[in-house]
């Protein structure tokens, strides 16, 4: 017997008309409800595409990823919520596994899902991009996000977690320009998070942080296994460690000049 409203799929989006239709199609037979929290700065056809696929769309001012995710949790009506990004797809195997888990008596209140990251159309094996577990399947009454953490946020669970085996597909980067824009955004958000924690940039960070990141990703996490793409990606992420500390220096300096900016 199919449970009433067992699974909501929640998507946080802004200007995602290129990806969103395929994302929605991948959960068409899985979700009892699809909730899209749309950044109100969206100017493309994302909202129209979502509504025509039967999704509930809430246009909301941007408050940062954790706050938007908490908002999505509050808008969902099912017992369980699967968070997806517009550039992700649920594989048929994953849809089946989620159905099986939820039809049973799940012992966990949150499930980590492995993810294939596609860069320039290719799934990577090294560099920390696989299995890239993401905590995405959550029991709605037992999960919440820390709104102080501005990037790479994950849910805090009131109970045990577990792992699924089937995969999400993440269409991570298709063009070099996209990689640079995305990493610049992450660097600034991470710098702001560090500033909130009271961290300050030291000169050694400009050399030490990029070197450590490159060694970690290329050598320890096996980025070399992905050939030239692996080398380019590991070098790019190492460079953005330097950018992050440069941003932190600027953010911290701004806050010292305008202490009121730290409030609220």
C-alpha positions as CSV (number, residue, x, y, z in Angstrom):
1,X,0.0,0.0,0.0
2,X,1.4,3.4,-0.9
3,X,1.7,5.7,2.1
4,X,0.0,9.1,1.9
5,X,2.7,11.8,1.3
6,X,5.7,9.7,2.1
7,X,8.3,11.7,0.2
8,X,8.7,15.4,-0.7
9,X,11.5,16.4,-3.0
10,X,12.9,19.9,-2.2
11,X,15.0,22.0,-4.6
12,X,16.7,25.3,-4.0
13,X,17.1,27.1,-7.3
14,X,17.9,30.3,-9.1
15,X,18.0,30.7,-13.0
16,X,18.1,27.0,-13.6
17,X,16.1,26.7,-16.8
18,X,19.0,24.7,-18.4
19,X,18.9,21.9,-15.8
20,X,15.6,21.9,-13.9
21,X,13.4,20.0,-16.3
22,X,15.7,16.9,-16.3
23,X,16.0,17.1,-12.6
24,X,12.2,17.1,-12.1
25,X,11.8,14.3,-14.7
26,X,14.2,12.1,-12.6
27,X,11.9,12.2,-9.6
28,X,8.5,12.2,-11.4
29,X,7.6,8.7,-10.3
30,X,9.3,9.0,-6.9
31,X,8.0,12.2,-5.2
32,X,4.5,12.7,-3.7
33,X,5.3,16.4,-3.6
34,X,7.9,18.6,-5.2
35,X,8.8,21.9,-3.5
36,X,11.0,24.5,-5.2
37,X,12.3,27.4,-3.1
38,X,13.1,29.8,-5.9
39,X,15.5,32.8,-5.3
40,X,13.3,35.8,-6.0
41,X,16.1,37.3,-8.2
42,X,15.4,34.6,-10.8
43,X,14.7,36.1,-14.3
44,X,14.6,33.0,-16.5
45,X,11.9,30.4,-17.1
46,X,12.7,28.2,-14.1
47,X,9.4,29.0,-12.4
48,X,7.2,28.2,-15.5
49,X,9.1,24.9,-16.0
50,X,8.6,23.9,-12.3
51,X,4.9,24.7,-12.3
52,X,4.2,22.9,-15.5
53,X,5.9,19.8,-13.9
54,X,3.4,20.1,-11.0
55,X,5.9,21.5,-8.5
56,X,4.9,23.9,-5.7
57,X,7.0,27.1,-6.2
58,X,7.8,29.6,-3.4
59,X,9.6,32.7,-4.5
60,X,11.7,33.9,-1.6
61,X,14.4,36.5,-1.0
62,X,17.9,34.9,-0.7
63,X,19.0,34.2,2.8
64,X,21.8,31.8,2.2
65,X,21.7,28.0,1.5
66,X,21.1,26.8,5.1
67,X,18.2,29.2,5.6
68,X,16.6,28.4,2.3
69,X,16.9,24.6,3.1
70,X,15.2,25.2,6.5
71,X,12.5,27.1,4.7
72,X,12.1,24.2,2.2
73,X,11.8,21.7,5.1
74,X,9.0,23.9,6.6
75,X,7.1,24.0,3.2
76,X,7.3,20.2,2.7
77,X,4.4,18.1,3.9
78,X,5.7,14.5,3.7
79,X,7.4,12.6,6.4
80,X,10.6,12.4,4.4
81,X,12.4,15.0,2.3
82,X,14.9,14.4,-0.5
83,X,17.0,17.5,-1.2
84,X,18.2,17.9,-4.8
85,X,20.1,20.6,-6.7
86,X,18.8,21.5,-10.2
87,X,22.0,20.1,-11.7
88,X,21.5,16.7,-10.1
89,X,19.6,13.7,-11.3
90,X,18.2,10.7,-9.4
91,X,19.2,7.5,-11.1
92,X,16.5,4.8,-11.5
93,X,18.5,2.6,-9.1
94,X,18.4,5.3,-6.5
95,X,14.7,5.9,-6.9
96,X,14.1,2.2,-6.3
97,X,16.4,2.1,-3.3
98,X,14.7,5.1,-1.7
99,X,11.3,3.5,-2.2
100,X,12.4,0.3,-0.6
101,X,14.0,2.0,2.4
102,X,10.9,4.2,3.0
103,X,8.5,1.3,2.7
104,X,10.4,-0.6,5.4
105,X,10.9,0.7,8.9
106,X,13.8,3.0,8.5
107,X,16.1,2.9,11.5
108,X,17.9,6.1,10.5
109,X,16.6,9.6,10.3
110,X,19.0,10.7,7.6
111,X,20.7,8.9,4.7
112,X,23.9,9.7,2.8
113,X,23.8,9.3,-1.0
114,X,26.9,8.7,-3.1
115,X,27.3,11.0,-6.1
116,X,29.0,10.8,-9.5
117,X,30.4,14.2,-10.3
118,X,30.5,15.0,-14.0
119,X,33.2,17.4,-15.1
120,X,33.2,18.3,-18.8
121,X,30.9,15.3,-19.3
122,X,33.1,12.8,-17.5
123,X,32.6,11.1,-14.1
124,X,35.7,11.5,-11.9
125,X,37.1,8.8,-9.7
126,X,39.9,10.7,-7.8
127,X,40.5,14.1,-6.2
128,X,37.8,13.6,-3.5
129,X,35.0,13.8,-6.1
130,X,33.9,10.2,-5.6
131,X,32.0,8.8,-3.7
132,X,31.2,12.4,-2.5
133,X,28.5,11.3,-0.1
134,X,25.8,13.9,0.4
135,X,23.3,13.8,3.4
136,X,20.1,14.4,1.4
137,X,17.3,12.0,2.5
138,X,16.0,13.4,5.8
139,X,13.1,12.6,8.1
140,X,11.5,16.1,8.2
141,X,10.9,16.2,11.9
142,X,14.5,15.2,12.8
143,X,16.6,17.5,10.6
144,X,17.7,21.1,10.4
145,X,20.5,23.3,9.0
146,X,22.9,25.5,10.9
147,X,22.4,29.0,9.4
148,X,25.8,30.2,10.4
149,X,27.5,27.8,7.9
150,X,27.3,29.6,4.6
151,X,28.7,27.0,2.2
152,X,28.8,23.2,1.9
153,X,26.0,23.1,4.5
154,X,24.7,19.8,5.9
155,X,21.8,18.8,8.0
156,X,22.0,18.2,11.8
157,X,20.1,15.1,12.7
158,X,18.2,14.2,15.8
159,X,18.9,10.5,15.5
160,X,21.2,8.0,13.6
161,X,22.3,8.2,10.0
162,X,23.0,5.5,7.4
163,X,24.2,5.1,3.8
164,X,22.4,4.3,0.5
165,X,24.3,2.6,-2.3
166,X,22.7,3.9,-5.5
167,X,23.9,7.2,-7.0
168,X,22.9,10.7,-7.7
169,X,24.4,12.2,-10.9
170,X,25.8,15.7,-10.5
171,X,26.4,17.7,-13.7
172,X,29.1,19.6,-11.9
173,X,31.0,21.7,-14.4
174,X,30.5,21.8,-18.2
175,X,32.8,24.8,-19.0
176,X,36.0,26.2,-17.6
177,X,34.3,29.7,-17.0
178,X,31.6,28.0,-15.0
179,X,34.3,26.4,-12.8
180,X,35.9,29.7,-12.0
181,X,32.6,31.5,-11.3
182,X,31.5,28.7,-9.0
183,X,34.8,28.5,-7.1
184,X,35.0,32.3,-6.7
185,X,31.5,32.2,-5.1
186,X,32.6,29.4,-2.8
187,X,35.8,31.2,-1.8
188,X,33.9,34.3,-0.8
189,X,31.3,32.3,1.2
190,X,33.9,30.3,3.0
191,X,35.8,33.5,3.8
192,X,32.7,35.0,5.3
193,X,32.1,31.8,7.4
194,X,35.7,32.0,8.6
195,X,35.3,35.7,9.5
196,X,32.2,34.8,11.5
197,X,34.3,32.3,13.4
198,X,36.9,35.0,14.1
199,X,39.6,33.7,11.8
200,X,42.1,36.1,10.3
201,X,44.4,35.7,7.3
202,X,48.1,35.1,8.1
203,X,50.8,35.5,5.4
204,X,51.7,31.8,5.5
205,X,48.1,30.9,4.5
206,X,48.8,32.3,1.0
207,X,51.4,29.6,0.4
208,X,50.5,26.8,2.9
209,X,46.8,26.5,2.1
210,X,47.1,26.2,-1.7
211,X,50.0,23.7,-1.4
212,X,48.1,21.6,1.2
213,X,45.0,21.6,-1.0
214,X,46.9,20.5,-4.1
215,X,48.8,17.7,-2.3
216,X,45.6,16.5,-0.6
217,X,43.5,16.4,-3.8
218,X,46.1,15.4,-6.4
219,X,48.2,13.0,-4.5
220,X,46.4,11.7,-1.4
221,X,42.9,11.7,-2.9
222,X,44.2,10.4,-6.3
223,X,43.3,13.3,-8.6
224,X,46.2,12.1,-10.8
225,X,43.9,9.1,-11.8
226,X,41.8,11.5,-13.9
227,X,44.6,12.6,-16.1
228,X,44.7,16.2,-17.4
229,X,41.2,17.0,-16.1
230,X,42.3,15.9,-12.7
231,X,45.4,18.0,-12.8
232,X,43.5,21.1,-14.0
233,X,40.8,20.7,-11.3
234,X,43.2,20.1,-8.4
235,X,45.3,23.1,-9.5
236,X,42.2,25.3,-9.8
237,X,41.0,24.4,-6.3
238,X,44.5,25.0,-4.9
239,X,44.5,28.5,-6.4
240,X,41.1,29.2,-4.9
241,X,42.4,28.4,-1.4
242,X,44.7,31.4,-1.9
243,X,41.7,33.5,-3.2
244,X,39.7,32.4,-0.1
245,X,42.3,33.8,2.3
246,X,42.6,37.0,0.2
247,X,38.8,37.4,0.5
248,X,39.0,36.7,4.3
249,X,41.5,39.5,4.6
250,X,39.1,41.9,2.8
251,X,36.0,40.8,4.7
252,X,37.8,41.1,8.1
253,X,39.2,44.5,7.1
254,X,35.7,45.7,6.1
255,X,34.2,44.5,9.4
256,X,36.9,46.3,11.4
257,X,36.0,49.5,9.6
258,X,32.3,48.9,9.8
259,X,31.6,47.0,13.0
260,X,27.9,47.3,12.6
261,X,28.2,45.1,9.5
262,X,28.8,42.1,11.8
263,X,25.4,42.4,13.5
264,X,22.2,40.7,12.4
